[in-house]
Amino acid sequence: MSNSLDHCSDLPSRSFEKGDIVLKEGGRDGEILFLKSGSVEIRVGDSPITTITTKGAMLGEVAVLLNRGHTASAIALKACDFYILENADKELANHPEISKEISRALARRLVRASESIAELTKQVEFDNDFGDFEMMMLWEEEENDI
């Protein structure tokens, strides 16, 4: 199984020190970052969501692919190094192997999210106090997506 780092050696690198903001929630820098070393905490607002330590983990891809601000902030928990795909929206066409790795990573996340939703729906009992719960709402297309 390949790793996104296998395809990043020609990209520029950037280092961050402990406490540095790697990505700012809502920011639009047009970059995708690939973790070479270190760890980052992902936060939405003031709430910590997860810690990322996996080499090759990607940050910023959702903002680039959906042409929107970052959905979360990433703060360096210790010194980190990243490969940076600058001007990623355009550069992905020149890096099809990276595009494929991003697609695989997003597909894995979708599978995990779907499995989690399925497990949660088994654990929760719905009654009239909650009204009808429609899982299909998660898959409805927004007007902008059509």
Secondary structure, DSSP 8 states (H G I E B T S, - for coil): ---GGGG-TTS-EEEE-TT-EEE-TT-----EEEEEES-EEEEETTEEEEEE--TT-EESHHHHHHTS--SSEEEESS-EEEEEETTHHHHGGG-HHHHHHHHHHHHHHHHHHHHHHHHHHHH----TTT----GGGGG---GGG-
